[in-house]
């Protein structure tokens, strides 16, 4: 993906820095099966990662200097009380923000002083117009600074700058719903630095998407370039013939054998899989890795059905496990959703076909390219088996992954166009089904949708299913960047 993306802490909770992981993965894991898949897939996008720049965010602290009120007997500090050391708190927040800056790969521009009066707020509004940062973070410690916050939020909105407005205190009297609006992520929460970090990642995600490039391998005669208008993601369209030609040239090198050994060694069982099928799966992976490197691309979508042994099912599983977006059937909206989720969560999504159980009121997600590491590259690996591709008889290899029952999940679908929209769903896993008797594709996961009354309300094809409870984060991302929420039958907690 990108350097800033991989700098964040891994999703498994081990607190390993992503950049550090990528640098030491092969050595640290030695002969374990994990290392070749991650290292090989991540290497193919390394050149593109190195060229990206993280978001620039202007950070502003709002409060008057203590000398302006502590020396007056007729003035009062209001919340959080006269003993509150705002200047000391700013130093603590600044230190924490510098750590976030390094972790996320963003640039935070902040002063040692605070905005204390109307003139300071007006001056900063002019700076925003001149500098046009990628985002604004307001940190307010004083009730009477609200007018200054309003002025700066208005200026940011006029300039199209997404704004984080943070009040890290247990008490701020009065209603705040006016701040829960498009273009603003409002946070009033006691000492919640994690929410600030989440907001900064939302700003950085869109910045990085605008610098990302995806390959579209499809049935065209000549290459072409297109740009997705909302995210600014570039699409490089290349002929499928180029992929097929490169596939035919791939030698079964030691790298190919490692790829085969990784999947064979980790599988619970192998059902009807031949040596030829595994060799062709490795050829597909090495071909895609080569194309990604040559094009300096971050991910790939492919017109992949009815391609016989050239199908990239196993490679797509490996790439997504390594946070390199890989999407079937050249579905570009799914590719944008996969890229969005991987940048925002450091986790891959499961692109799938939809189906419904009308009697149990459940939803089924099925496809043949599920990642085995749905919590990210160094997260736990889900059990899987290898089997023939579900819909043809030529014997190409596909993967069946078994999700953990009761695991919370989040599902999204991005609709591009003149008025782009994002649909977000929450649920939990019921079970992963054997196939047969379940149909669909090799991986078939039954989901209980928890924020809709009727599972049949789920819209879209090739939705992205993510492990974990992330629905609110996606909704806040949409609100911050003024991306309309489709809300197909949504009934749940704010944000609506």
C-alpha positions in Angstrom: 0.0 0.0 0.0 1.9 3.1 1.2 4.6 4.0 3.7 2.3 6.0 5.9 -0.3 3.3 5.9 2.1 0.6 7.1 3.6 2.9 9.8 0.6 2.4 12.0 0.4 -0.3 14.7 -0.7 -3.6 13.5 -4.3 -4.7 13.9 -3.6 -7.8 16.0 -2.9 -5.7 19.1 0.8 -6.6 19.5 1.8 -2.9 19.1 4.4 -3.7 16.4 5.0 -0.7 14.2 4.0 -1.4 10.6 7.1 0.0 9.0 9.2 -2.0 11.5 7.3 -5.1 10.7 7.8 -4.8 6.9 11.5 -4.2 7.4 12.1 -7.3 9.7 9.3 -9.7 8.6 11.5 -12.1 6.7 14.2 -12.2 9.3 12.0 -12.2 12.3 9.7 -15.0 11.1 12.6 -17.0 9.6 11.3 -20.2 8.2 7.7 -19.7 9.2 5.1 -19.9 6.5 3.9 -16.4 7.2 6.9 -14.5 6.0 7.1 -15.4 2.3 3.5 -14.4 1.5 3.7 -11.1 3.3 7.2 -10.1 2.3 6.6 -11.1 -1.4 3.3 -9.3 -1.7 4.4 -6.2 0.1 7.6 -5.9 -1.9 5.7 -5.4 -5.2 4.2 -2.1 -4.0 7.3 -0.8 -2.1 8.3 1.8 -4.8 4.8 3.3 -4.8 4.7 3.4 -1.0 7.9 5.4 -0.7 6.7 8.2 -2.9 3.6 9.1 -0.9 3.2 12.1 1.4 1.0 12.0 4.5 -1.6 14.7 5.2 -0.7 18.1 6.6 -2.9 19.1 9.5 -3.0 22.4 11.2 -3.4 22.0 15.0 -4.8 24.8 17.1 -5.3 25.1 20.9 -8.0 27.4 22.1 -7.8 29.0 25.5 -6.6 32.3 27.0 -3.3 32.5 28.9 -3.7 31.9 32.6 -2.4 35.4 33.4 -5.6 36.9 31.9 -7.9 35.5 34.4 -6.0 34.2 37.5 -5.0 37.8 38.5 -8.5 39.1 38.4 -10.9 38.6 41.3 -13.9 39.4 39.3 -13.3 36.9 36.5 -13.7 33.2 36.6 -12.3 30.3 34.5 -15.6 28.4 34.2 -15.1 24.8 33.2 -12.9 22.8 34.0 -12.2 25.0 37.0 -9.6 27.5 38.3 -7.1 24.7 39.0 -7.0 23.5 35.5 -3.5 24.0 33.9 -4.3 24.6 30.3 -0.7 25.5 29.3 0.6 22.3 31.0 -2.1 20.3 29.3 -1.2 21.7 25.9 2.4 20.5 26.4 1.1 17.0 27.2 -1.2 17.0 24.2 1.6 18.3 22.0 3.9 15.4 23.0 1.1 12.9 22.4 0.4 14.4 19.0 4.0 14.2 18.0 3.9 10.5 18.6 0.7 10.2 16.4 2.5 12.2 13.7 5.3 9.7 13.6 3.0 6.7 13.8 0.6 7.8 11.1 3.1 9.5 8.8 1.3 12.9 8.9 2.6 16.4 9.3 1.2 18.3 12.2 1.7 22.1 12.2 1.2 23.6 15.6 2.3 26.6 17.6 3.5 26.7 21.2 1.0 29.4 22.0 -2.8 29.2 21.9 -5.6 31.2 20.2 -6.8 33.5 22.9 -8.8 36.3 21.2 -10.7 37.4 18.2 -7.6 38.8 16.5 -5.8 35.5 16.8 -8.7 33.6 15.4 -9.0 35.9 12.4 -5.2 35.7 11.8 -5.4 31.9 11.8 -8.4 31.9 9.4 -6.3 33.9 7.0 -3.4 31.4 7.4 -5.8 28.5 6.5 -6.8 30.3 3.3 -3.2 30.9 2.4 -1.8 27.5 3.3 -4.7 25.2 2.5 -3.8 22.3 4.8 -5.3 18.8 4.3 -7.1 19.1 7.7 -7.7 21.2 10.8 -7.6 20.0 14.4 -9.1 22.3 17.1 -8.3 21.4 20.7 -10.4 23.6 23.1 -9.8 24.0 26.8 -12.1 27.0 27.6 -15.8 27.6 27.3 -15.5 31.1 26.1 -13.3 30.0 23.2 -16.3 28.6 21.5 -16.8 31.7 19.3 -13.2 31.3 18.1 -13.8 27.6 17.3 -16.9 28.6 15.3 -15.0 31.2 13.3 -12.3 28.7 12.4 -14.7 25.9 11.6 -16.6 28.2 9.3 -13.4 29.2 7.5 -12.4 25.5 7.1 -15.8 24.7 5.7 -15.6 27.5 3.2 -12.1 26.2 2.1 -13.2 22.5 1.9 -10.9 21.6 4.7 -12.1 18.6 6.9 -12.0 19.6 10.6 -11.6 17.7 13.9 -13.1 19.6 16.9 -11.9 18.2 20.2 -13.0 19.0 23.7 -11.2 16.6 26.0 -13.1 17.5 29.2 -15.8 15.8 31.1 -18.0 18.9 31.2 -18.9 21.4 28.5 -22.3 22.7 29.4 -25.0 23.0 26.7 -26.0 21.3 23.5 -23.4 20.3 20.9 -25.5 18.7 18.1 -24.8 21.6 15.8 -21.2 20.4 15.5 -22.2 16.9 14.4 -22.4 17.9 10.8 -20.8 17.2 7.4 -17.2 18.4 7.3 -16.6 18.1 11.0 -15.7 15.2 13.3 -16.8 16.5 16.7 -15.2 14.8 19.8 -16.3 15.7 23.3 -14.8 12.9 25.4 -12.7 12.9 28.5 -9.0 12.6 27.7 -9.7 10.6 24.5 -6.5 10.9 22.5 -7.5 7.7 20.7 -10.4 9.6 19.0 -8.0 12.3 17.8 -5.8 9.6 16.3 -8.8 8.0 14.6 -9.7 11.4 13.1 -6.2 12.1 11.9 -6.2 8.7 10.2 -9.5 9.6 8.5 -7.9 12.8 7.1 -4.8 10.9 6.1 -6.7 8.1 4.4 -8.3 10.4 1.9 -5.0 12.1 1.3 -3.3 8.8 0.5 -6.2 7.5 -1.6 -5.6 10.5 -3.9 -2.0 9.4 -4.3 -2.8 5.8 -4.9 -2.9 3.9 -8.1 -4.8 0.7 -9.0 -4.3 -1.5 -12.0 -7.3 -2.6 -14.0 -6.5 -5.7 -16.0 -9.2 -6.2 -18.5 -10.2 -6.8 -22.1 -8.9 -3.6 -23.8 -6.6 -3.2 -26.7 -4.7 -0.2 -25.5 -3.7 1.1 -22.0 -5.7 4.0 -20.6 -5.7 6.2 -17.5 -8.8 7.3 -15.5 -9.3 9.0 -12.1 -12.1 8.4 -9.6 -13.5 11.9 -8.9 -14.2 11.7 -5.2 -11.2 10.0 -3.9 -8.8 11.0 -6.7 -7.5 7.5 -7.0 -5.8 6.8 -10.4 -6.7 3.7 -12.4 -4.2 2.4 -15.0 -6.1 0.2 -17.4 -3.9 -2.5 -19.1 -4.8 -5.3 -21.5 -5.4 -8.7 -20.1 -3.2 -10.0 -22.9 -0.2 -8.4 -21.1 -1.0 -10.4 -18.0 -1.5 -13.6 -20.0 1.9 -13.1 -21.8 3.7 -12.5 -18.5 2.0 -15.5 -17.0 3.4 -17.7 -19.7 6.9 -16.6 -19.1 7.0 -17.3 -15.3 9.5 -19.9 -14.2 8.8 -22.1 -11.2 11.5 -20.4 -9.2 12.3 -20.8 -5.5 10.0 -17.9 -4.8 7.1 -19.8 -6.6 7.8 -22.9 -4.5 7.7 -20.8 -1.3 4.3 -19.5 -2.4 3.0 -23.0 -3.0 4.5 -24.3 0.3 3.0 -21.5 2.3 -0.6 -22.3 1.2 -0.2 -26.1 1.2 1.4 -26.1 4.6 -1.3 -23.9 6.2 -4.3 -25.6 4.8 -6.5 -27.9 6.9 -7.0 -30.1 3.9 -6.7 -30.1 0.1 -9.7 -31.3 -2.0 -9.0 -32.2 -5.6 -6.1 -29.8 -5.9 -3.4 -30.9 -8.4 0.3 -29.9 -8.6 -0.5 -28.1 -11.9 -3.2 -26.0 -10.1 -0.8 -24.9 -7.4 1.9 -24.1 -9.9 -0.4 -22.0 -11.9 -1.6 -20.2 -8.7 2.1 -19.3 -8.1 2.5 -18.1 -11.7 -0.5 -15.8 -11.3 0.9 -14.4 -8.1 4.4 -13.7 -9.5 2.9 -12.2 -12.6 0.7 -9.8 -10.6 3.7 -9.0 -8.4 5.7 -8.1 -11.5 3.0 -5.9 -12.9 2.4 -4.1 -9.7 6.1 -3.3 -9.5 6.4 -2.2 -13.1 3.4 0.1 -12.9 4.3 1.3 -9.3 0.7 0.4 -8.4 -0.9 -0.1 -5.0 -3.4 -2.7 -6.0 -5.2 -4.5 -8.8 -8.6 -5.3 -10.2 -9.0 -7.9 -12.9 -11.6 -9.3 -15.4 -10.8 -12.8 -14.1 -13.8 -15.0 -14.7 -13.6 -17.8 -17.4 -9.8 -17.5 -17.5 -9.1 -21.2 -16.9 -5.8 -21.8 -15.0 -4.9 -18.1 -15.3 -7.3 -17.1 -12.6 -5.6 -15.3 -9.7 -7.8 -16.5 -6.8 -4.9 -17.6 -4.5 -2.8 -14.5 -5.3 -5.7 -12.2 -4.5 -6.1 -13.9 -1.1 -2.3 -13.4 -0.5 -2.3 -9.8 -1.7 -5.2 -8.8 0.5 -3.7 -10.5 3.5 -0.6 -8.3 2.9 -2.8 -5.2 2.6 -2.4 -4.9 -1.2 -5.9 -4.4 -2.6 -6.9 -7.1 -5.0 -10.4 -7.2 -6.5 -12.2 -9.7 -8.7 -14.2 -9.2 -11.9 -12.6 -5.7 -12.4 -15.2 -4.2 -10.0 -13.7 -0.8 -9.6 -16.2 0.4 -6.9 -15.2 -2.6 -4.9 -11.6 -1.7 -5.4 -12.2 1.8 -4.0 -13.9 0.2 -1.0 -11.1 -2.2 -0.5 -8.5 0.5 -0.6 -10.5 2.7 1.7 -10.9 0.0 4.3 -7.3 -1.1 4.2 -6.0 2.4 4.7 -8.6 3.2 7.4 -8.3 0.0 9.4 -5.1 -1.7 8.4 -7.3 -4.7 7.5 -8.5 -6.3 4.3 -12.1 -6.6 3.3 -13.7 -9.8 1.9 -15.2 -8.9 -1.5 -18.3 -11.1 -1.9 -21.5 -12.0 -3.7 -24.7 -11.4 -1.6 -27.4 -13.9 -0.7 -30.1 -14.0 1.9 -31.8 -16.5 4.2 -35.3 -15.2 4.5 -36.4 -17.6 7.3 -33.5 -16.9 9.6 -33.2 -13.2 8.5 -29.5 -13.7 7.8 -27.2 -12.6 5.1 -24.6 -14.7 3.2 -21.3 -13.5 1.9 -19.5 -15.8 -0.5 -16.5 -15.6 -2.9 -13.4 -17.5 -3.8 -10.6 -15.0 -2.8 -11.0 -14.4 0.9 -7.8 -13.3 2.7 -6.7 -15.7 5.5 -5.6 -12.8 7.7 -8.7 -10.6 8.1 -7.1 -8.7 11.0 -4.1 -7.7 8.9 -0.7 -9.2 8.0 0.5 -10.0 11.5 -3.0 -10.8 12.9 -4.2 -14.3 13.5 -4.7 -16.6 10.5 -8.1 -18.0 10.0 -8.4 -21.8 9.3 -8.7 -22.6 5.6 -8.7 -25.4 3.1 -7.7 -25.6 -0.6 -10.2 -26.8 -3.1 -11.1 -26.5 -6.8 -12.7 -23.3 -8.1 -16.4 -23.5 -7.4 -17.8 -22.9 -10.9 -15.6 -24.6 -13.4 -14.1 -28.1 -13.9 -10.6 -27.2 -15.1 -9.3 -27.7 -11.6 -7.9 -24.3 -10.8 -7.2 -23.6 -7.1 -9.4 -21.6 -4.8 -9.5 -21.1 -1.0 -12.2 -21.7 1.6 -11.7 -19.6 4.7 -13.6 -20.3 8.0 -14.6 -17.2 10.0 -14.9 -17.3 13.7 -18.5 -17.5 15.0 -19.8 -14.5 16.9 -17.0 -12.3 15.5 -18.4 -8.7 15.0 -18.2 -7.6 11.3 -18.6 -4.4 9.3 -19.7 -4.2 5.7 -19.4 -1.4 3.2 -20.3 -0.6 -0.4 -19.1 2.5 -2.2 -21.2 3.9 -5.0 -19.2 6.3 -7.2 -20.9 8.8 -9.5 -22.0 12.4 -9.6 -23.3 12.0 -6.0 -21.0 9.3 -4.5 -22.3 7.4 -1.5 -21.1 5.0 1.1 -23.4 2.3 2.6 -22.3 0.8 6.0 -23.7 -2.2 7.8 -23.0 -3.8 11.2 -23.4 -7.5 12.1 -21.7 -10.6 13.5 -20.7 -14.0 12.1 -23.2 -16.9 12.6 -21.0 -19.6 11.0 -19.0 -20.5 8.0 -20.6 -23.1 5.8 -19.3 -26.1 4.1 -19.7 -26.2 0.3 -21.8 -28.2 -0.5 -24.5 -28.1 0.8 -24.1 -24.3 0.7 -23.7 -22.9 -2.8 -22.2 -19.6 -3.9 -18.4 -19.6 -3.9 -15.9 -21.5 -1.8 -15.9 -19.2 1.3 -19.5 -18.8 2.5 -20.1 -16.8 5.7 -23.5 -16.5 7.3 -24.0 -13.0 8.9 -26.7 -11.6 11.3 -27.2 -8.0 10.4 -27.6 -6.0 13.6 -28.5 -2.5 12.4 -31.3 -3.4 10.0 -34.6 -5.0 10.8 -34.5 -7.1 7.6 -31.3 -8.7 6.2 -32.8 -8.3 2.8 -32.3 -4.6 3.1 -28.6 -5.1 2.4 -27.9 -3.5 -1.0 -25.1 -3.8 -3.4 -23.0 -6.5 -5.1 -19.4 -7.2 -4.2 -19.7 -5.5 -0.8 -16.6 -5.5 1.4 -16.8 -7.4 4.7 -14.3 -6.4 7.5 -13.6 -8.3 10.7 -14.5 -6.1 13.7 -16.9 -3.4 14.8 -15.9 -0.5 12.6 -19.3 0.8 11.4 -19.1 4.1 13.4 -15.6 4.8 12.0 -16.7 4.4 8.4 -19.8 6.6 9.1 -17.6 9.3 10.7 -15.2 9.1 7.8 -18.1 9.8 5.4 -19.4 12.7 7.5 -15.9 14.2 7.8 -15.3 14.2 4.1 -18.9 15.1 3.1 -19.6 11.7 1.5 -23.3 10.9 1.6 -24.4 7.8 3.5 -26.8 5.7 1.5 -28.4 4.3 4.7 -30.4 1.5 3.1 -32.8 0.8 5.9 -30.4 1.8 8.7 -31.6 1.8 12.2 -28.9 2.3 14.7 -27.0 4.7 16.9 -25.6 8.1 15.7 -24.1 9.1 13.4 -26.9 8.8 11.0 
